[in-house]
Amino acid sequence: EEYLYDLTEDFSADHSVEFIRLYRHGSDWKIQALGIGHREGLEGLVQKFM
């Protein structure tokens, strides 16, 4: 399948953007659209999941 994300929000003050979340639900894989801007940059975003 193909997914399209509409960038209507202004993320100019953010250093990284979390567009989707890929996660496991039981034996299935799910994709959730997010569009959450983060000011701490990519390193801070990665630390969120460590």
PDB file with one MODEL, atoms N, CA, C and O in Angstrom:
MODEL        1
ATOM      1  N   GLU A   1       0.832  -1.183   0.000  1.00  0.00           N
ATOM      2  CA  GLU A   1       0.000   0.000   0.000  1.00  0.00           C
ATOM      3  C   GLU A   1       0.872   1.240   0.000  1.00  0.00           C
ATOM      4  O   GLU A   1       2.034   1.206   0.405  1.00  0.00           O
ATOM      5  N   GLU A   2       0.296   2.320  -0.457  1.00  0.00           N
ATOM      6  CA  GLU A   2       0.999   3.595  -0.516  1.00  0.00           C
ATOM      7  C   GLU A   2       0.315   4.583   0.426  1.00  0.00           C
ATOM      8  O   GLU A   2      -0.912   4.618   0.525  1.00  0.00           O
ATOM      9  N   TYR A   3       1.129   5.384   1.117  1.00  0.00           N
ATOM     10  CA  TYR A   3       0.587   6.360   2.057  1.00  0.00           C
ATOM     11  C   TYR A   3       1.036   7.755   1.665  1.00  0.00           C
ATOM     12  O   TYR A   3       2.149   7.941   1.174  1.00  0.00           O
ATOM     13  N   LEU A   4       0.177   8.728   1.881  1.00  0.00           N
ATOM     14  CA  LEU A   4       0.470  10.118   1.571  1.00  0.00           C
ATOM     15  C   LEU A   4       0.224  10.942   2.827  1.00  0.00           C
ATOM     16  O   LEU A   4      -0.811  10.795   3.477  1.00  0.00           O
ATOM     17  N   TYR A   5       1.177  11.815   3.171  1.00  0.00           N
ATOM     18  CA  TYR A   5       1.033  12.657   4.355  1.00  0.00           C
ATOM     19  C   TYR A   5       0.953  14.109   3.910  1.00  0.00           C
ATOM     20  O   TYR A   5       1.869  14.605   3.254  1.00  0.00           O
ATOM     21  N   ASP A   6      -0.117  14.786   4.256  1.00  0.00           N
ATOM     22  CA  ASP A   6      -0.336  16.182   3.884  1.00  0.00           C
ATOM     23  C   ASP A   6       0.331  17.094   4.918  1.00  0.00           C
ATOM     24  O   ASP A   6      -0.060  17.100   6.085  1.00  0.00           O
ATOM     25  N   LEU A   7       1.329  17.857   4.490  1.00  0.00           N
ATOM     26  CA  LEU A   7       2.068  18.737   5.394  1.00  0.00           C
ATOM     27  C   LEU A   7       1.422  20.120   5.464  1.00  0.00           C
ATOM     28  O   LEU A   7       2.006  21.104   5.012  1.00  0.00           O
ATOM     29  N   THR A   8       0.230  20.192   6.025  1.00  0.00           N
ATOM     30  CA  THR A   8      -0.448  21.477   6.140  1.00  0.00           C
ATOM     31  C   THR A   8       0.000  22.250   7.375  1.00  0.00           C
ATOM     32  O   THR A   8      -0.154  23.471   7.425  1.00  0.00           O
ATOM     33  N   GLU A   9       0.553  21.558   8.371  1.00  0.00           N
ATOM     34  CA  GLU A   9       1.034  22.239   9.572  1.00  0.00           C
ATOM     35  C   GLU A   9       2.383  22.882   9.315  1.00  0.00           C
ATOM     36  O   GLU A   9       3.151  22.424   8.468  1.00  0.00           O
ATOM     37  N   ASP A  10       2.664  23.941  10.050  1.00  0.00           N
ATOM     38  CA  ASP A  10       3.943  24.633   9.945  1.00  0.00           C
ATOM     39  C   ASP A  10       4.886  24.097  11.019  1.00  0.00           C
ATOM     40  O   ASP A  10       4.687  24.345  12.208  1.00  0.00           O
ATOM     41  N   PHE A  11       5.906  23.367  10.597  1.00  0.00           N
ATOM     42  CA  PHE A  11       6.885  22.803  11.522  1.00  0.00           C
ATOM     43  C   PHE A  11       8.181  23.613  11.517  1.00  0.00           C
ATOM     44  O   PHE A  11       9.238  23.076  11.849  1.00  0.00           O
ATOM     45  N   SER A  12       8.120  24.890  11.149  1.00  0.00           N
ATOM     46  CA  SER A  12       9.337  25.693  11.001  1.00  0.00           C
ATOM     47  C   SER A  12      10.081  25.898  12.323  1.00  0.00           C
ATOM     48  O   SER A  12      11.288  26.138  12.305  1.00  0.00           O
ATOM     49  N   ALA A  13       9.405  25.812  13.456  1.00  0.00           N
ATOM     50  CA  ALA A  13      10.066  25.978  14.758  1.00  0.00           C
ATOM     51  C   ALA A  13      10.618  24.664  15.296  1.00  0.00           C
ATOM     52  O   ALA A  13      11.302  24.652  16.320  1.00  0.00           O
ATOM     53  N   ASP A  14      10.329  23.561  14.619  1.00  0.00           N
ATOM     54  CA  ASP A  14      10.756  22.241  15.082  1.00  0.00           C
ATOM     55  C   ASP A  14      11.996  21.772  14.336  1.00  0.00           C
ATOM     56  O   ASP A  14      12.246  22.167  13.197  1.00  0.00           O
ATOM     57  N   HIS A  15      12.767  20.918  15.005  1.00  0.00           N
ATOM     58  CA  HIS A  15      13.986  20.383  14.403  1.00  0.00           C
ATOM     59  C   HIS A  15      13.802  18.965  13.872  1.00  0.00           C
ATOM     60  O   HIS A  15      14.616  18.487  13.082  1.00  0.00           O
ATOM     61  N   SER A  16      12.747  18.299  14.296  1.00  0.00           N
ATOM     62  CA  SER A  16      12.426  16.976  13.770  1.00  0.00           C
ATOM     63  C   SER A  16      10.911  16.803  13.824  1.00  0.00           C
ATOM     64  O   SER A  16      10.227  17.451  14.617  1.00  0.00           O
ATOM     65  N   VAL A  17      10.399  15.920  12.971  1.00  0.00           N
ATOM     66  CA  VAL A  17       8.960  15.672  12.907  1.00  0.00           C
ATOM     67  C   VAL A  17       8.731  14.169  12.916  1.00  0.00           C
ATOM     68  O   VAL A  17       9.337  13.426  12.144  1.00  0.00           O
ATOM     69  N   GLU A  18       7.859  13.743  13.792  1.00  0.00           N
ATOM     70  CA  GLU A  18       7.467  12.338  13.880  1.00  0.00           C
ATOM     71  C   GLU A  18       6.208  12.183  13.022  1.00  0.00           C
ATOM     72  O   GLU A  18       5.112  12.551  13.443  1.00  0.00           O
ATOM     73  N   PHE A  19       6.378  11.635  11.817  1.00  0.00           N
ATOM     74  CA  PHE A  19       5.263  11.532  10.877  1.00  0.00           C
ATOM     75  C   PHE A  19       4.357  10.345  11.161  1.00  0.00           C
ATOM     76  O   PHE A  19       3.133  10.470  11.155  1.00  0.00           O
ATOM     77  N   ILE A  20       4.965   9.195  11.410  1.00  0.00           N
ATOM     78  CA  ILE A  20       4.169   7.989  11.644  1.00  0.00           C
ATOM     79  C   ILE A  20       4.734   7.221  12.824  1.00  0.00           C
ATOM     80  O   ILE A  20       5.879   7.421  13.231  1.00  0.00           O
ATOM     81  N   ARG A  21       3.922   6.353  13.354  1.00  0.00           N
ATOM     82  CA  ARG A  21       4.369   5.408  14.368  1.00  0.00           C
ATOM     83  C   ARG A  21       4.038   4.014  13.842  1.00  0.00           C
ATOM     84  O   ARG A  21       2.888   3.720  13.514  1.00  0.00           O
ATOM     85  N   LEU A  22       5.032   3.182  13.769  1.00  0.00           N
ATOM     86  CA  LEU A  22       4.878   1.792  13.345  1.00  0.00           C
ATOM     87  C   LEU A  22       4.975   0.935  14.596  1.00  0.00           C
ATOM     88  O   LEU A  22       5.972   0.992  15.316  1.00  0.00           O
ATOM     89  N   TYR A  23       3.943   0.141  14.859  1.00  0.00           N
ATOM     90  CA  TYR A  23       3.948  -0.642  16.090  1.00  0.00           C
ATOM     91  C   TYR A  23       3.273  -1.991  15.879  1.00  0.00           C
ATOM     92  O   TYR A  23       2.535  -2.205  14.917  1.00  0.00           O
ATOM     93  N   ARG A  24       3.549  -2.875  16.799  1.00  0.00           N
ATOM     94  CA  ARG A  24       3.015  -4.225  16.755  1.00  0.00           C
ATOM     95  C   ARG A  24       1.779  -4.298  17.655  1.00  0.00           C
ATOM     96  O   ARG A  24       1.813  -3.841  18.798  1.00  0.00           O
ATOM     97  N   HIS A  25       0.700  -4.867  17.143  1.00  0.00           N
ATOM     98  CA  HIS A  25      -0.532  -5.066  17.904  1.00  0.00           C
ATOM     99  C   HIS A  25      -0.913  -6.533  17.746  1.00  0.00           C
ATOM    100  O   HIS A  25      -1.461  -6.937  16.720  1.00  0.00           O
ATOM    101  N   GLY A  26      -0.616  -7.325  18.774  1.00  0.00           N
ATOM    102  CA  GLY A  26      -0.806  -8.772  18.655  1.00  0.00           C
ATOM    103  C   GLY A  26       0.161  -9.319  17.625  1.00  0.00           C
ATOM    104  O   GLY A  26       1.371  -9.132  17.753  1.00  0.00           O
ATOM    105  N   SER A  27      -0.350  -9.989  16.607  1.00  0.00           N
ATOM    106  CA  SER A  27       0.514 -10.511  15.541  1.00  0.00           C
ATOM    107  C   SER A  27       0.518  -9.601  14.311  1.00  0.00           C
ATOM    108  O   SER A  27       1.144  -9.927  13.303  1.00  0.00           O
ATOM    109  N   ASP A  28      -0.173  -8.468  14.389  1.00  0.00           N
ATOM    110  CA  ASP A  28      -0.267  -7.532  13.261  1.00  0.00           C
ATOM    111  C   ASP A  28       0.645  -6.328  13.457  1.00  0.00           C
ATOM    112  O   ASP A  28       0.991  -5.972  14.583  1.00  0.00           O
ATOM    113  N   TRP A  29       1.028  -5.707  12.342  1.00  0.00           N
ATOM    114  CA  TRP A  29       1.753  -4.438  12.367  1.00  0.00           C
ATOM    115  C   TRP A  29       0.764  -3.338  12.039  1.00  0.00           C
ATOM    116  O   TRP A  29      -0.046  -3.484  11.123  1.00  0.00           O
ATOM    117  N   LYS A  30       0.821  -2.237  12.777  1.00  0.00           N
ATOM    118  CA  LYS A  30      -0.083  -1.105  12.581  1.00  0.00           C
ATOM    119  C   LYS A  30       0.730   0.145  12.266  1.00  0.00           C
ATOM    120  O   LYS A  30       1.880   0.269  12.686  1.00  0.00           O
ATOM    121  N   ILE A  31       0.130   1.064  11.528  1.00  0.00           N
ATOM    122  CA  ILE A  31       0.737   2.355  11.227  1.00  0.00           C
ATOM    123  C   ILE A  31      -0.238   3.430  11.690  1.00  0.00           C
ATOM    124  O   ILE A  31      -1.423   3.398  11.358  1.00  0.00           O
ATOM    125  N   GLN A  32       0.281   4.387  12.465  1.00  0.00           N
ATOM    126  CA  GLN A  32      -0.531   5.492  12.971  1.00  0.00           C
ATOM    127  C   GLN A  32       0.064   6.808  12.488  1.00  0.00           C
ATOM    128  O   GLN A  32       1.248   7.066  12.705  1.00  0.00           O
ATOM    129  N   ALA A  33      -0.739   7.639  11.838  1.00  0.00           N
ATOM    130  CA  ALA A  33      -0.281   8.962  11.403  1.00  0.00           C
ATOM    131  C   ALA A  33      -0.218   9.878  12.619  1.00  0.00           C
ATOM    132  O   ALA A  33      -1.154   9.914  13.418  1.00  0.00           O
ATOM    133  N   LEU A  34       0.894  10.630  12.767  1.00  0.00           N
ATOM    134  CA  LEU A  34       1.070  11.480  13.940  1.00  0.00           C
ATOM    135  C   LEU A  34       1.203  12.958  13.596  1.00  0.00           C
ATOM    136  O   LEU A  34       0.334  13.754  13.952  1.00  0.00           O
ATOM    137  N   GLY A  35       2.275  13.332  12.912  1.00  0.00           N
ATOM    138  CA  GLY A  35       2.529  14.738  12.615  1.00  0.00           C
ATOM    139  C   GLY A  35       2.851  15.544  13.849  1.00  0.00           C
ATOM    140  O   GLY A  35       2.268  16.607  14.066  1.00  0.00           O
ATOM    141  N   ILE A  36       3.780  15.052  14.671  1.00  0.00           N
ATOM    142  CA  ILE A  36       4.173  15.727  15.907  1.00  0.00           C
ATOM    143  C   ILE A  36       5.552  16.344  15.719  1.00  0.00           C
ATOM    144  O   ILE A  36       6.512  15.637  15.412  1.00  0.00           O
ATOM    145  N   GLY A  37       5.656  17.648  15.900  1.00  0.00           N
ATOM    146  CA  GLY A  37       6.934  18.336  15.795  1.00  0.00           C
ATOM    147  C   GLY A  37       7.691  18.289  17.111  1.00  0.00           C
ATOM    148  O   GLY A  37       7.090  18.349  18.184  1.00  0.00           O
ATOM    149  N   HIS A  38       9.023  18.181  17.026  1.00  0.00           N
ATOM    150  CA  HIS A  38       9.876  18.126  18.215  1.00  0.00           C
ATOM    151  C   HIS A  38      10.978  19.164  18.084  1.00  0.00           C
ATOM    152  O   HIS A  38      11.643  19.241  17.050  1.00  0.00           O
ATOM    153  N   ARG A  39      11.171  19.945  19.103  1.00  0.00           N
ATOM    154  CA  ARG A  39      12.190  20.993  19.079  1.00  0.00           C
ATOM    155  C   ARG A  39      13.561  20.496  19.499  1.00  0.00           C
ATOM    156  O   ARG A  39      14.556  21.180  19.257  1.00  0.00           O
ATOM    157  N   GLU A  40      13.646  19.327  20.119  1.00  0.00           N
ATOM    158  CA  GLU A  40      14.932  18.838  20.611  1.00  0.00           C
ATOM    159  C   GLU A  40      15.776  18.182  19.525  1.00  0.00           C
ATOM    160  O   GLU A  40      16.903  17.772  19.803  1.00  0.00           O
ATOM    161  N   GLY A  41      15.283  18.073  18.324  1.00  0.00           N
ATOM    162  CA  GLY A  41      16.047  17.500  17.221  1.00  0.00           C
ATOM    163  C   GLY A  41      15.969  15.988  17.177  1.00  0.00           C
ATOM    164  O   GLY A  41      15.299  15.358  17.995  1.00  0.00           O
ATOM    165  N   LEU A  42      16.665  15.422  16.213  1.00  0.00           N
ATOM    166  CA  LEU A  42      16.618  13.977  15.996  1.00  0.00           C
ATOM    167  C   LEU A  42      17.170  13.208  17.187  1.00  0.00           C
ATOM    168  O   LEU A  42      16.610  12.180  17.567  1.00  0.00           O
ATOM    169  N   GLU A  43      18.255  13.687  17.782  1.00  0.00           N
ATOM    170  CA  GLU A  43      18.840  12.990  18.933  1.00  0.00           C
ATOM    171  C   GLU A  43      17.842  12.917  20.091  1.00  0.00           C
ATOM    172  O   GLU A  43      17.713  11.875  20.733  1.00  0.00           O
ATOM    173  N   GLY A  44      17.147  14.004  20.357  1.00  0.00           N
ATOM    174  CA  GLY A  44      16.141  14.014  21.411  1.00  0.00           C
ATOM    175  C   GLY A  44      14.975  13.106  21.101  1.00  0.00           C
ATOM    176  O   GLY A  44      14.428  12.461  21.995  1.00  0.00           O
ATOM    177  N   LEU A  45      14.593  13.054  19.848  1.00  0.00           N
ATOM    178  CA  LEU A  45      13.504  12.174  19.433  1.00  0.00           C
ATOM    179  C   LEU A  45      13.900  10.715  19.618  1.00  0.00           C
ATOM    180  O   LEU A  45      13.099   9.914  20.100  1.00  0.00           O
ATOM    181  N   VAL A  46      15.109  10.366  19.245  1.00  0.00           N
ATOM    182  CA  VAL A  46      15.598   8.993  19.418  1.00  0.00           C
ATOM    183  C   VAL A  46      15.654   8.635  20.901  1.00  0.00           C
ATOM    184  O   VAL A  46      15.284   7.522  21.276  1.00  0.00           O
ATOM    185  N   GLN A  47      16.108   9.552  21.747  1.00  0.00           N
ATOM    186  CA  GLN A  47      16.194   9.303  23.192  1.00  0.00           C
ATOM    187  C   GLN A  47      14.819   9.013  23.795  1.00  0.00           C
ATOM    188  O   GLN A  47      14.716   8.312  24.802  1.00  0.00           O
ATOM    189  N   LYS A  48      13.789   9.538  23.195  1.00  0.00           N
ATOM    190  CA  LYS A  48      12.420   9.294  23.661  1.00  0.00           C
ATOM    191  C   LYS A  48      12.078   7.803  23.625  1.00  0.00           C
ATOM    192  O   LYS A  48      11.256   7.334  24.413  1.00  0.00           O
ATOM    193  N   PHE A  49      12.702   7.064  22.720  1.00  0.00           N
ATOM    194  CA  PHE A  49      12.401   5.646  22.537  1.00  0.00           C
ATOM    195  C   PHE A  49      13.462   4.727  23.124  1.00  0.00           C
ATOM    196  O   PHE A  49      13.373   3.510  22.960  1.00  0.00           O
ATOM    197  N   MET A  50      14.451   5.270  23.796  1.00  0.00           N
ATOM    198  CA  MET A  50      15.529   4.459  24.389  1.00  0.00           C
ATOM    199  C   MET A  50      15.208   4.112  25.821  1.00  0.00           C
ATOM    200  O   MET A  50      15.994   3.435  26.484  1.00  0.00           O
TER     201      MET A  50
ENDMDL
END
